[in-house]
């Protein structure tokens, strides 16, 4: 992963530091910290042993691991074809799992809402205690789950649509929609009137006022009241059907409707019966296919219309996944180019361009193997897993770079077996520690309450394990085979053939860069960090500006943390050019005043005929109505209507038999309450429900507060109550997302600290690891708000990833500092940057390249991945290269 990546040709000491080692090593192997810098200044006298390390050893884990890798390297060097073909055959076998890539629809509710959320338990209770009937007495507020529907928002191009001319145009649109029919494969047509949800024998009107106007064109549209308009002692409920309203004087519980800019046409279809539901979905599919043509044929002049259906979210989400497929090819091309440039050398012997290309293919093999294995064992593939190959591509090449770097420092006169054995022994701890931290960071995500997060982390963590395995087998074999090419090429260059000497010199060793069979090459970037960047960063003025920059960074980040919006906006599941985006935008602009109509459910049998019980229940309803997110004038509760009914008929409310025996007569007069009272065979009311209307809950923070406050009122009521609306299934993410994020971050951070204590056991390092992880997470979270990224299940994944990267950036830099044998803090900082500055920078660049193509994606879920990974890499590299090297000099 990050700081373990060492540039090809960088100094010996880089692996040593990245491995957490400071022991003296035999000649020809990576030297200790005193070996950094010019030989004249750093090397001990000839024949003298290196000074012993002054800090904690890691031999308990490092030494045996290094010996195991040394033996593995020797084996791979002796039998390269075996270790090349073995992983290739394994990839081919596991790759057959890709045929199990899901073709069925992904369940958005299951993947992007919290597991075991309160709303799901509330829904089960409602479904078990209250029935509905969408073929005879449909009521949208009484449904326990989303019904099939088509919704059209009509926006007037003038200041108000309360005009007969505009209503005539809307009426034509309504008639055209209801005239749609779809012919099934067997030739039978499906008409709207056959699949519409009904109240008694009629389809539920798509807009109650429009329905009244269609049957009475003399209806005065300039004399309406809102949210309830009374016509012949019959109230028309208009909240949610008209938006962008200008209200006048108060008239009872309503106000005069002066102007209205938009209206909603809502076509509910049958859902309860599976066969009816399939026919409804067929009609909706035809509606989606033909709506634009129908709209064009109507030549609407006074209005603008947008549309949405209960199928739209799912269909658009599935279409989104196809937009990212072309980006895979571009990402791999960019990474191959970066790898080729990074591994290019001026001499044809040491150049590793072809090895780098095969290294990228090795990473691709790990993606095929990891995904294939997961699909074979039945782990669901969700759309956000499509982000994983981009991340693995950027991270996976890190091990390749460090292994090439170790190989470049071996001698050409040694055998392939010895060279690979020495290379493996140097990189053992380095690539192991980064793999452990990465995989642990991902596997801690399995504790998340969101299935989409769990599956992403399982896929990515497992694929990174394959990446590690293929690096030490397949890629090692590629290096061994290339080593044979090196030897052959070097011997060819040494041939005393004067005829081809000039050609060899110009083509194979330009600029006099003849390879040294015993030497190593120092990368210019390492010299830049040692001779220029490090000395500049440790000046007093530079430190002052770094501290100022950090103060600005952390203050801005903390401020941003309080501005982050929580939860996944469902419009973000579709691509930018989807037809549902303008629908949600108009809905937010004009219809955000009224939220969902919430059930208030009495969950147990209580004595409704007892005046004390009724008083307690009334007190609770008053508390609901007094809530800032509830309109007290729109409460609907059967008990209030029943009390009025009983008082009008002169019956005794406080007598049980009288109370129970009169309910049937009441329901005949008010059939709307039929499905609100659950009466058992023993003539007991086991449960009942009323309804309250929420308002001003358009923002995620208001949704969260409304949900928690209403549940709090229900919990504190002396009568057992529950609140529920089908939208609560998605609202629960607002309450769960912060808790999940904090828990996952804490678990992952703890795992990182344990790893750091085991493999880099220095207490100062642990403190700086903790500081860097906390600082980067705060920075990424804060700047998410400035970049319009919500805290949701998708961004939560990236915050978990952030921990692994923060660990790599900070742990090795800080350990290189505290383990340095230099006498002054400034020189310690310069030495740490010399050893690890370029690997940190290279790691950040390669990972950003891997995910940068996602910035061109048309979907929020892919662009979000790029945005947060960019923030993680940018802030992580800034901490590793600027903040921590400066702050360490203060302590």
GUVEX-413185 format. One record per residue (C-alpha): residue in one letter; x, y, z. Coordinates in steps of 0.001 Angstrom, whole numbers, padded with zeros to 6 digits, always signed. Layout:
N
AXYZ;...
//
This chain:
891
X+000000+000000+000000;X+001332+003448+000826;X+004668+004013+002429;X+005813+000508+001840;X+006146+001303-001829;X+009769+002016-002587;X+010893+003492-005849;X+012878+001282-008114;X+016489+002135-007686;X+016008+004034-004427;X+018595+003750-001681;X+019163+000453+000212;X+018117+001904+003508;X+014502+002496+002442;X+013447-001114+002759;X+015249-001339+006071;X+013266+001555+007503;X+009996+000532+005958;X+010512-002851+007568;X+011150-001296+010925;X+014720-002634+011010;X+017874-001003+012273;X+020215-003925+012665;X+023576-004009+010961;X+023375-006132+007838;X+025941-008002+005816;X+027611-006264+002941;X+025471-006159-000187;X+022211-005994+001773;X+020222-002976+002817;X+022225-000914+005220;X+021172+000680+008520;X+020271+004300+009043;X+023838+005429+009414;X+024361+004298+005828;X+022101+007043+004469;X+023688+009979+002713;X+027083+010377+001113;X+029452+007498+001954;X+032152+009873+003099;X+029877+011230+005778;X+027955+008169+006905;X+029847+004899+006484;X+031799+003513+009501;X+035516+002813+009227;X+036468-000202+007146;X+036171-003405+009107;X+034213-001787+011898;X+030725-003022+012745;X+027806-000680+012524;X+026747+000869+015836;X+023953-001074+017536;X+020429+000300+017312;X+019414+002519+020177;X+015708+001706+020129;X+013299-001206+020239;X+014031-004313+018215;X+011440-006141+016143;X+013347-009376+015767;X+010573-011374+017422;X+008512-011039+014240;X+010835-009553+011660;X+013662-012102+011834;X+011623-015317+011378;X+009456-013647+008728;X+012554-012523+006859;X+014006-016047+006991;X+010761-017541+005650;X+010737-015090+002769;X+014395-015783+002089;X+013650-019480+001658;X+010562-018689-000451;X+012611-016404-002691;X+015179-019110-003212;X+012466-021609-004161;X+010785-019184-006575;X+014165-018338-008117;X+014902-022030-008656;X+011496-022873-010180;X+010098-019664-011716;X+007837-021343-014281;X+006100-023344-011563;X+005281-020187-009594;X+004250-018357-012754;X+001927-020989-014182;X+000461-022007-010794;X-001171-018616-010065;X-002213-018342-013731;X-004055-021674-013543;X-005570-020708-010182;X-006800-017453-011703;X-008323-019332-014624;X-010107-021710-012256;X-011397-019033-009873;X-012231-016736-012769;X-015032-019103-013740;X-016908-017591-010814;X-017439-014447-012872;X-020210-016278-014729;X-022183-015905-011504;X-022183-012125-011716;X-025772-011292-010766;X-028275-010632-013489;X-031208-010110-011153;X-032080-006753-009684;X-030186-005478-006660;X-032422-004840-003655;X-031685-001222-002759;X-033472-001386+000574;X-031540-004467+001649;X-028147-003079+000616;X-028369+000595+001578;X-030481+000633+004758;X-029276-000514+008193;X-029596-004179+009063;X-032127-004723+011851;X-033238-001089+011863;X-036191-000105+014110;X-038325+000788+011086;X-038070-002752+009727;X-039350-004134+013034;X-042101-001507+013015;X-043057-002534+009484;X-043335-006176+010511;X-045669-005162+013336;X-047870-003118+010982;X-048011-005925+008436;X-048928-008402+011145;X-051698-006317+012747;X-053240-004196+009985;X-054562-005255+006620;X-055185-003191+003505;X-057163-003701+000312;X-055935-001929-002809;X-058742-003390-004948;X-061567-001775-002967;X-060441+000606-000214;X-056939+001878-001015;X-055304+004467+001238;X-051705+005482+000550;X-050972+006536+004144;X-052146+003131+005424;X-049776+001002+003326;X-046882-000607+005174;X-044516-000665+002175;X-044139+001255-001031;X-046957+000665-003508;X-046553+000599-007278;X-047090+004113-008589;X-046340+006641-011311;X-045889+010281-010333;X-045942+013331-012590;X-045025+016809-011359;X-046542+019632-013370;X-044953+023087-013013;X-046680+026135-014430;X-044635+028428-016630;X-046634+031330-015161;X-046890+032458-011545;X-049806+030115-010785;X-051526+027119-012328;X-054869+027817-010634;X-056313+028727-014003;X-058938+026811-016044;X-056712+027034-019119;X-053832+025291-017349;X-056159+022783-015681;X-057460+021929-019171;X-053904+021191-020304;X-053209+019100-017212;X-056489+017259-017733;X-055400+016300-021269;X-052159+014934-019827;X-054089+012957-017217;X-056403+011484-019845;X-053453+010516-022050;X-051798+008704-019134;X-054956+006818-018210;X-055404+005852-021881;X-052031+004042-021971;X-052222+000307-022449;X-049615-002387-022840;X-050122-005595-024800;X-048729-008735-023162;X-046947-011518-025021;X-050164-013549-025161;X-051902-010614-026846;X-054085-009505-023952;X-053956-005763-023208;X-053346-004249-019769;X-055410-001119-019267;X-054874+001481-016562;X-058358+000976-015138;X-057534-002730-014684;X-054356-002206-012658;X-055149+001030-010806;X-055620+000958-007026;X-059296+001476-006270;X-061487+003062-003657;X-064775+001200-003924;X-065253+000723-007690;X-063266+003709-008960;X-059574+004285-009523;X-058039+006456-006826;X-057878+009974-008353;X-054327+011060-009267;X-055130+014545-007930;X-058287+015120-005851;X-058840+018756-006901;X-058258+017996-010579;X-060750+015124-010267;X-063345+017465-008759;X-062715+020054-011503;X-063011+017424-014245;X-066473+016538-012922;X-067448+020138-012226;X-065691+022613-014505;X-067502+025479-012776;X-065407+024902-009648;X-063960+028270-008627;X-060155+027833-008686;X-059681+031311-007225;X-061544+030431-004043;X-059652+027465-002639;X-058314+026723+000831;X-055173+024769+001732;X-054269+022170+002962;X-057937+021101+003168;X-060604+022422+000831;X-064250+021735+001635;X-066717+021030-001173;X-070298+020241-000136;X-069164+019348+003405;X-066612+016993+001932;X-062959+017771+002667;X-060393+017447-000100;X-056925+016760+001295;X-054502+018740-000888;X-051239+018597+001120;X-048594+016986-001067;X-050656+017503-004228;X-049959+021226-004637;X-046630+022987-004116;X-045005+026372-004426;X-048043+027858-002719;X-048819+031434-001715;X-051322+031412+001160;X-053698+034157+002283;X-055922+034675+005292;X-056736+031857+007693;X-060090+030162+007211;X-060676+027708+010037;X-057896+025119+010053;X-056838+026069+006510;X-055723+029181+004663;X-056855+030681+001390;X-054796+029379-001536;X-053810+032497-003471;X-051321+030951-005897;X-049881+027509-006571;X-046961+026914-008902;X-046956+023104-009154;X-049231+020094-008783;X-048701+016357-008524;X-050493+013597-010429;X-050075+010355-008492;X-051250+007147-010144;X-051360+004330-007591;X-051462+000780-008934;X-052299-002583-007401;X-049451-004074-005387;X-050724-006579-002813;X-051545-009529-005082;X-048355-010819-006799;X-050108-011316-010146;X-051674-007855-010006;X-048299-006397-009035;X-046594-007918-012095;X-049299-006501-014368;X-048883-003110-012677;X-045131-003210-013273;X-045686-004074-016918;X-047925-001011-017255;X-045321+001150-015468;X-042581-000072-017805;X-044736+000917-020774;X-045399+004272-019093;X-041652+004918-018824;X-041030+003874-022425;X-043790+006002-023911;X-043971+009056-021637;X-041662+011330-023644;X-043443+010525-026916;X-046791+011108-025249;X-045611+014436-023849;X-044373+015555-027266;X-047669+014674-028910;X-049592+016798-026394;X-047503+019925-027175;X-047829+021312-023658;X-047471+025093-023828;X-048348+026257-020315;X-046516+023707-018197;X-043323+021754-017681;X-043644+018120-016599;X-041269+015578-015018;X-041984+012004-014054;X-040977+009165-011752;X-042247+005681-010901;X-041769+003111-008180;X-039531+001218-010663;X-037382+004210-011610;X-034922+004124-008739;X-034107+000464-009337;X-033881+000741-013126;X-031708+003849-013060;X-029447+002346-010414;X-028839-000688-012607;X-028133+001545-015616;X-025565+003453-013551;X-023321+000407-013201;X-022878+000212-016976;X-021434+003729-017133;X-018284+002736-015243;X-017292-000280-017370;X-015469+001747-020089;X-013391+003400-017363;X-011720+000098-016399;X-009679+000073-019602;X-008540+003655-019158;X-007502+003028-015542;X-005348+000048-016474;X-003717+001937-019353;X-002827+004842-017031;X-001403+002549-014350;X+000652+000637-016925;X+002056+003915-018248;X+002883+005075-014723;X+004536+001761-013892;X+006569+001816-017118;X+007768+005362-016471;X+008617+004563-012836;X+010616+001484-013789;X+012406+002991-016777;X+016200+003095-016638;X+018640+004469-019183;X+020481+001152-019464;X+018749-001824-021041;X+019977-004190-018319;X+018427-002523-015281;X+015315-001234-017049;X+012162-002974-015820;X+009461-001640-018125;X+008275-005053-019301;X+008360-006376-015719;X+006177-003450-014653;X+003606-004293-017338;X+003462-007899-016141;X+003193-006620-012581;X+000017-004720-013476;X-001366-007884-015070;X-000550-009701-011832;X-002757-007184-010007;X-005492-007794-012586;X-005189-011530-011917;X-005790-010893-008219;X-009009-008999-009063;X-010246-011910-011181;X-009301-014448-008505;X-010738-012500-005579;X-014003-011672-007300;X-014299-015180-008742;X-013812-016812-005330;X-016389-014551-003683;X-018926-015271-006420;X-018256-019009-006168;X-019030-019040-002449;X-022096-016858-002939;X-021102-013447-001571;X-023539-010990-003210;X-022041-008588-005747;X-023376-005061-005244;X-022745-002109-007497;X-020324-000261-005205;X-017996-003278-005422;X-017340-002012-008961;X-015205+000676-007271;X-012905-001978-005846;X-010796-002813-008940;X-009818+000846-009301;X-008596+000995-005714;X-006834-002377-005896;X-005138-001314-009100;X-003624+001739-007417;X-002713-000041-004194;X-001706-003372-005731;X+001265-002044-007680;X+002911-000932-004408;X+004305-004379-003639;X+005570-004569-007207;X+007551-001354-006814;X+009193-002350-003554;X+010132-005787-004864;X+011681-004267-007993;X+013559-001820-005779;X+015004-004627-003674;X+015961-006553-006815;X+017739-003533-008285;X+020155-003545-005348;X+021326-007103-005881;X+024507-007945-007776;X+024457-009308-011314;X+027243-011722-010433;X+025006-013579-007982;X+022795-016420-009119;X+019073-015811-009783;X+018269-017924-006717;X+020527-015811-004469;X+019301-012492-005860;X+015629-013343-005398;X+016312-014819-001965;X+018047-011609-000858;X+015293-009446-002370;X+012548-011394-000582;X+014344-011189+002765;X+014522-007387+002483;X+010856-006815+001609;X+009321-009411+003963;X+008103-007130+006744;X+007447-004173+004473;X+004903-005786+002143;X+003482-007957+004932;X+002747-005058+007267;X+001016-003047+004549;X-001064-006041+003491;X-002075-006725+007097;X-003066-003114+007730;X-005011-002882+004470;X-006844-006158+004910;X-007606-005458+008573;X-008962-002022+007668;X-011321-003606+005156;X-012350-006600+007224;X-013330-004344+010122;X-015940-002970+007719;X-017747-006299+008023;X-019073-005035+011377;X-021042-002323+009555;X-024846-002291+009697;X-025013-001732+005931;X-024793-004836+003753;X-023348-002873+000831;X-020416-001852+003046;X-019953-005412+004280;X-019817-006875+000784;X-017477-004171-000534;X-015057-004783+002337;X-015195-008577+001920;X-014491-008375-001811;X-011714-005806-001484;X-010007-007373+001544;X-009982-010814-000067;X-008683-009441-003369;X-005837-007681-001543;X-004848-011036-000031;X-004661-012487-003546;X-002649-009430-004561;X-000133-010199-001797;X-000011-013892-002692;X+000539-013245-006398;X+003220-010644-005626;X+005385-013171-003777;X+004759-015981-006241;X+003795-014926-009768;X+005552-011570-009794;X+008639-013025-008118;X+008772-015602-010908;X+008531-012811-013508;X+011494-011051-011856;X+013483-014292-011866;X+012861-014813-015566;X+013762-011203-016252;X+016929-011752-014222;X+018034-014297-016792;X+017469-011643-019464;X+019596-009198-017451;X+022494-011607-017298;X+022279-012410-021000;X+022032-008738-021919;X+024963-007801-019650;X+027150-010528-021110;X+026232-009371-024623;X+027284-005832-023749;X+030615-007102-022419;X+031519-008929-025630;X+034642-007322-027162;X+033014-006901-030573;X+034245-003521-031862;X+031991-003748-034887;X+028849-003225-032780;X+030388-001234-029912;X+029007+002140-030984;X+025556+000652-031648;X+025510-000989-028213;X+026613+002205-026560;X+024020+004432-028248;X+021059+002038-027978;X+021636+000209-024722;X+023717+002529-022545;X+023092+006139-023663;X+024714+009062-021844;X+027430+006743-020581;X+025121+005009-018134;X+026850+001659-018310;X+025528-000717-015647;X+027691-001778-012742;X+027309-005454-011962;X+028102-004802-008280;X+026544-001352-007817;X+023201+000240-007186;X+021580+003316-008624;X+020225+006110-006454;X+016996+007587-007709;X+017122+011355-008343;X+013934+011884-006319;X+015591+010506-003184;X+018456+012914-003645;X+015915+015725-004090;X+014327+014932-000716;X+017758+014734+000960;X+019486+017716-000600;X+016639+020187-001239;X+013211+019427+000207;X+014388+018176+003626;X+016756+021075+004368;X+014141+023594+003205;X+011383+022042+005340;X+013517+022166+008482;X+014250+025898+008296;X+012597+028101+010928;X+010498+030020+008379;X+009254+026838+006711;X+008283+025351+010080;X+006375+028507+010966;X+004373+028384+007731;X+003770+024636+008115;X+002296+025220+011580;X+000067+028002+010214;X-001054+025800+007333;X-001854+022952+009727;X-003848+025236+012043;X-005865+026453+009044;X-006305+022844+007875;X-007525+021482+011202;X-009821+024450+011958;X-011375+024236+008492;X-011754+020485+008861;X-013470+020702+012253;X-015829+023349+010894;X-016583+021145+007892;X-017343+018166+010146;X-020326+020074+011547;X-021575+020873+008038;X-021600+017321+006682;X-025011+016075+005577;X-025895+012560+006664;X-027506+009809+004648;X-027693+008665+001050;X-029841+010893-001132;X-031738+008429-003295;X-031380+010617-006372;X-027635+009958-006152;X-028170+006320-007032;X-028869+007372-010623;X-026589+008924-013230;X-026452+012682-013680;X-028426+012671-016920;X-031226+010502-015544;X-034812+011725-015827;X-035281+011226-012083;X-032825+014010-011206;X-035041+016908-012404;X-038001+015155-010771;X-036337+015165-007344;X-035101+018716-007865;X-038614+020011-008584;X-040031+017966-005739;X-037481+019516-003389;X-038189+023025-004680;X-041986+022889-004541;X-043127+019962-002397;X-040746+019950+000558;X-043147+021649+003009;X-045010+018430+003797;X-043274+015219+004758;X-044598+011678+005220;X-047920+010999+006950;X-046921+009011+010028;X-048881+006233+011713;X-049254+006489+015499;X-049974+002922+016570;X-051363+001690+019912;X-049453-001587+019979;X-051272-003385+022792;X-054830-003953+023976;X-055876-001059+026227;X-059191-000110+027806;X-060347+002583+025411;X-063616+002864+027352;X-061660+003927+030439;X-061620+007738+030614;X-058160+007687+032274;X-056732+005674+029377;X-058340+008026+026852;X-056927+011005+028740;X-053418+009502+028688;X-053738+008767+024999;X-055038+012258+024303;X-052086+013732+026207;X-049686+011767+024014;X-051427+012900+020830;X-051180+016504+022008;X-047416+016032+022516;X-047147+014770+018953;X-049120+017736+017653;X-046960+020178+019619;X-043803+018850+017961;X-042099+021314+015596;X-042234+018789+012755;X-045983+018060+013001;X-048979+020025+011658;X-051515+019842+014478;X-054427+020610+012138;X-054000+017476+010057;X-054200+014779+012725;X-056507+011865+011925;X-057486+009430+014698;X-060440+007094+014742;X-060922+007460+018503;X-061677+011181+018280;X-064248+010591+015537;X-065723+007688+017502;X-066092+009772+020668;X-067958+012406+018650;X-070133+009664+017112;X-070951+008212+020532;X-071711+011618+022026;X-074023+012468+019132;X-075915+009209+019598;X-076090+009625+023405;X-074259+006376+024199;X-072117+005790+027274;X-068442+005839+026281;X-067301+004454+029627;X-069157+001147+029357;X-067113-001604+027744;X-069993-003436+026058;X-071554-000233+024745;X-068162+000968+023507;X-067360-002269+021676;X-070844-002941+020290;X-071154+000424+018569;X-067873+000213+016635;X-069426-001694+013732;X-072080+000999+013225;X-069406+003699+013400;X-067311+001978+010708;X-070301+001812+008368;X-070632+005587+008638;X-066857+006170+008432;X-065454+003266+006375;X-062067+005012+006042;X-061266+003810+009583;X-062046+000157+008802;X-058373-000824+008561;X-057313+001270+011565;X-058896-000882+014254;X-057779-004478+014792;X-060493-006363+016690;X-059806-009941+017798;X-062258-012858+017808;X-062766-012258+021550;X-064024-008740+020773;X-060868-006997+022030;X-059098-004122+020257;X-055608-005608+020065;X-054162-002605+018237;X-055271+000571+016503;X-053726+003541+014763;X-054071+007207+013955;X-052120+009546+011691;X-050117+012756+012054;X-048759+014930+009250;X-045062+015866+009326;X-043769+019159+007937;X-040424+020826+007140;X-038369+017616+006942;X-036690+018086+003566;X-033110+018044+004916;X-031426+014906+006229;X-030782+016539+009624;X-034475+017401+009997;X-035496+013888+008982;X-033195+012478+011638;X-034431+014837+014370;X-038077+014270+013446;X-037621+010502+013544;X-035843+010508+016910;X-038253+013002+018481;X-041393+011147+017387;X-039983+007851+018610;X-039025+009544+021873;X-042579+010816+022396;X-043978+007350+021661;X-041526+005704+024052;X-042315+008111+026904;X-046083+007828+026525;X-047942+006002+029305;X-049861+004121+026613;X-047742+001693+024501;X-047227+003537+021207;X-045204+003138+018026;X-044675+005481+015071;X-044146+004272+011510;X-044101+005306+007904;X-042607+003370+005001;X-040105+006208+004478;X-038649+005466+007943;X-036917+002454+006367;X-034615+004930+004604;X-034697+007579+007332;X-033091+005112+009753;X-029807+005475+007889;X-029578+009051+009167;X-029658+007816+012748;X-027320+004868+012113;X-024659+006319+009834;X-022674+008277+012430;X-022772+005437+014953;X-021606+002980+012285;X-018862+005268+011051;X-017503+005949+014531;X-017598+002255+015446;X-015873+001131+012256;X-013240+003835+012560;X-012555+002947+016203;X-012294-000788+015485;X-010025-000238+012486;X-007856+002268+014393;X-007448-000170+017271;X-006393-002879+014839;X-003851-000513+013269;X-002373+000363+016665;X-002037-003305+017598;X-000215-003967+014337;X+002041-000958+014882;X+002936-002088+018400;X+003729-005598+017195;X+005732-004769+014100;X+006991-001262+014939;X+007065-001397+018766;X+008049+002142+019634;X+005656+004134+021883;X+006441+007437+020149;X+005542+005853+016812;X+002223+004683+018231;X+001419+008216+019394;X+002163+009671+015964;X+000209+006919+014241;X-002773+007815+016446;X-002323+011515+015716;X-002058+011010+011947;X-005076+008707+011734;X-007236+011122+013738;X-005988+014175+011834;X-006507+012672+008374;X-009974+011347+009241;X-011029+014753+010577;X-009628+016409+007454;X-011305+014035+005026;X-014644+014233+006864;X-014525+018020+007037;X-013566+018573+003422;X-016290+016143+002328;X-018764+018895+003196;X-016869+021445+001080;X-016912+019013-001851;X-020647+018228-001547;X-020181+014655-000352;X-022654+013257+002179;X-021738+010966+005055;X-023427+007797+003814;X-022691+004104+003384;X-020491+004845+000360;X-018330+007525+001984;X-018167+005454+005187;X-016239+002790+003251;X-013654+005368+002281;X-013229+006592+005845;X-012379+003024+006870;X-009903+002819+003989;X-008498+006137+005174;X-007229+004497+008355;X-005023+002008+006534;X-003492+004712+004368;X-002973+007034+007335;X-001156+004241+009133;X+001235+003620+006266;X+001987+007291+005732;X+002725+007950+009387;X+004116+004787+010971;X+007178+004356+008797;X+008077+008057+008624;X+007868+008478+012397;X+009771+005265+013054;X+012506+006319+010633;X+012775+009563+012602;X+012946+008111+016120;X+015310+005342+014995;X+017762+007671+013283;X+021290+007839+014702;X+021594+011530+013767;X+022280+013925+016620;X+019943+016801+015721;X+016182+016643+015176;X+016473+018462+011842;X+018923+015894+010495;X+016674+013087+011757;X+013782+014581+009807;X+015899+015008+006648;X+017087+011403+006882;X+013520+010114+007283;X+012443+012064+004188;X+015473+010832+002225;X+014617+007240+002967;X+010837+007339+002604;X+009819+010614+000948;X+009740+009299-002609;X+007970+006017-001739;X+005228+007977+000044;X+004846+010345-002909;X+004918+007501-005429;X+002285+005557-003498;X-000049+008538-003334;X+000342+009195-007058;X-000237+005586-008110;X-003382+005289-005992;X-004765+008594-007271;X-004077+007460-010837;X-005937+004222-010143;X-009111+006035-009054;X-008834+009294-011015;X-010790+007919-013963;X-013805+007672-011652;X-013935+011465-011633;X-015290+011203-015162;X-018124+008871-014120;X-021681+010111-014533;X-022793+008667-011201;X-022430+010098-007700;X-021436+006793-006119;X-018350+006522-008344;X-017365+010192-008218;X-017675+010096-004438;X-015174+007260-004326;X-012690+009323-006312;X-013256+012476-004251;X-012662+010820-000902;X-009734+008716-002098;X-008152+011876-003491;X-008628+013614-000126;X-007235+010593+001712;X-004132+010388-000466;X-003553+014149-000568;X-003936+014689+003178;X-002144+011430+004012;X+000849+012376+001861;X+000818+015909+003301;X+001015+014467+006817;X+003778+012033+005873;X+005870+014492+003881;X+005218+017828+005607;X+003353+017887+008911;X+004844+014903+010748;X+008499+015583+009744;X+008088+019157+011056;X+006139+018306+014213;X+008627+015602+015150;X+011353+018249+015342;X+009396+020020+018114;X+009388+017024+020463;
//
